[in-house]
């Protein structure tokens, strides 16, 4: 097959040379709800074509590469005194897989336990290209399924306005959970 980035022949959808030279994560930080840090690994414009594969068969392979290089590396380095759950935002399957479940799986470590199907949206309004006001008028209405860990890392692919992560954090807080941070591949604010 050919590398998506340089079109050289490769054993992977993105060759190791392009992964090393073009997909090196750089952390970007912002906050939601005044105090919860949201860490993103890539500027949006640098990986936009890769993010747009998420609802295709190719997306599974691309998201697996991105997850390994960013969230997987984070999980290997991150140290924390307690065991925490990582929860993917609305990890239901579309196009044969869930992109947030792929990202969440990369976080598995001694201190991070990925949880699946624990926060599902009952409202599937498409937020792409919508204003903050429109997003606020059409909340996701997350359904919470119990899990044992008290502290949580929220996982999503892109943070744009922060409304989805904020709504998810508020739902978890009402269930006695503490969201200690959020991880996303990209922050649309960081272009």
C-alpha positions in Angstrom: 0.0 0.0 0.0 1.0 3.6 -0.2 1.5 6.0 2.6 -1.3 8.6 2.9 1.2 11.4 3.5 4.1 10.9 1.1 2.7 8.1 -1.2 5.8 5.9 -0.8 5.2 2.2 -0.5 4.6 1.2 3.1 3.5 -1.6 5.3 1.2 0.9 7.1 -1.3 3.5 6.0 1.2 6.1 7.2 4.9 5.1 6.8 7.2 5.2 9.8 9.1 8.1 8.3 6.0 10.3 8.0 4.8 9.2 11.5 8.1 10.3 13.0 8.5 13.5 10.9 4.8 14.7 10.6 3.0 13.1 13.5 5.0 14.1 16.5 2.6 15.3 19.2 2.9 18.7 20.8 0.7 19.4 23.8 -1.8 22.2 23.7 -3.8 23.1 26.8 -7.1 24.9 27.5 -9.7 24.6 30.3 -13.4 23.8 30.5 -15.7 24.7 33.3 -13.1 27.0 34.7 -10.7 24.3 36.0 -10.6 21.1 34.1 -7.6 20.9 31.8 -8.1 19.7 28.2 -4.9 18.5 26.5 -4.7 18.1 22.8 -1.8 16.6 20.9 -1.9 18.1 17.4 -2.8 21.4 15.8 -6.1 20.9 13.9 -4.8 22.1 10.5 -1.9 19.6 10.6 -4.0 16.5 10.9 -7.4 17.6 9.4 -7.3 15.2 6.5 -6.6 12.4 8.9 -9.4 13.4 11.2 -11.8 13.4 8.2 -11.3 9.7 7.8 -13.1 8.9 11.0 -16.4 7.7 9.4 -14.6 5.6 6.8 -13.0 2.1 6.8 -9.6 3.8 6.6 -10.4 5.8 9.7 -9.9 2.8 12.0 -6.3 2.4 10.9 -5.5 6.2 10.9 -7.1 6.7 14.4 -5.1 3.7 15.7 -1.9 5.3 14.5 -2.8 8.7 15.9 -3.9 7.1 19.2 -0.7 5.1 19.7 1.5 8.1 19.0 -0.4 10.5 21.2 -2.6 9.0 23.9 -0.6 5.8 24.1 2.6 7.8 24.7 0.8 10.0 27.3 -0.4 6.8 29.2 3.2 5.4 29.3 4.5 8.6 30.8 1.7 9.8 33.0 2.0 9.2 36.7 -0.9 9.5 39.2 -1.4 8.3 42.7 -4.8 6.6 42.0 -6.3 4.3 39.4 -8.5 6.3 37.1 -11.1 5.5 34.4 -10.8 6.8 30.9 -14.2 7.3 29.2 -14.6 7.9 25.5 -17.3 10.4 24.6 -20.2 8.6 23.0 -18.2 5.5 21.9 -21.0 3.9 19.9 -19.9 2.3 16.6 -20.3 4.1 13.4 -18.8 2.9 10.1 -17.9 -0.4 11.8 -15.9 1.0 14.7 -15.9 3.8 17.3 -13.2 6.4 16.9 -13.4 7.4 20.6 -13.1 3.7 21.7 -9.9 3.4 19.5 -8.5 6.5 21.3 -9.6 5.3 24.7 -8.0 1.8 24.2 -4.6 3.4 23.7 -4.7 4.8 27.3 -4.6 1.4 29.0 -1.9 1.3 31.6 -1.2 0.5 35.2 -3.1 3.6 36.4 -5.6 4.1 33.6 -8.5 1.7 33.0 -10.5 2.3 29.8 -14.2 2.0 30.3 -16.5 1.5 27.3 -20.2 2.3 26.7 -20.3 4.4 29.9 -21.3 7.8 28.5 -23.6 7.6 25.5 -25.4 10.5 23.8 -29.2 10.1 23.5 -29.2 13.1 21.1 -27.1 12.8 17.9 -27.3 16.3 16.6 -24.3 17.1 14.3 -22.2 19.8 15.8 -19.7 20.3 12.8 -19.7 23.9 11.7 -22.4 24.9 14.2 -22.2 28.0 16.5 -21.8 27.8 20.3 -25.4 28.9 20.7 -26.7 26.2 18.5 -24.6 23.6 20.3 -25.9 24.8 23.6 -29.5 24.6 22.4 -29.0 21.0 21.3 -27.2 19.2 24.1 -26.0 15.6 23.8 -28.1 14.4 26.7 -25.6 11.8 27.9 -26.8 8.6 29.5 -24.5 7.4 32.3 -23.8 3.7 32.9 -22.1 3.1 36.3 -18.5 2.2 36.8 -16.4 1.9 40.0 -13.5 4.4 39.5 -14.2 7.8 41.1 -11.7 9.8 39.0 -12.1 10.1 35.2 -10.2 11.1 32.1 -12.6 12.1 29.3 -11.5 11.2 25.8 -12.6 12.7 22.4 -11.1 13.3 19.0 -11.6 17.1 18.6 -12.4 19.9 21.0 -14.0 22.9 19.3 -16.1 25.0 21.7 -15.8 22.6 24.7 -19.6 22.2 25.0 -19.5 18.4 24.6 -16.7 17.8 27.1 -18.3 20.3 29.5 -21.7 18.5 29.3 -20.0 15.1 29.8 -18.1 16.3 32.8 -21.2 17.8 34.4 -23.1 14.5 33.9 -20.2 12.6 35.5 -20.1 15.1 38.4 -23.8 14.5 39.2 -22.9 10.8 39.5 -20.1 11.5 42.1 -17.2 11.3 39.6 -14.4 13.8 39.4 -13.1 14.6 35.9 -9.4 15.3 36.4 -8.6 16.0 32.8 -9.7 15.6 29.2 -7.6 14.3 26.3 -8.3 15.0 22.6 -6.3 14.4 19.4 -6.8 18.0 18.3 -8.1 21.4 19.4 -9.8 23.3 16.6 -8.8 26.5 18.5 -5.1 25.5 17.9 -4.7 25.9 14.1 
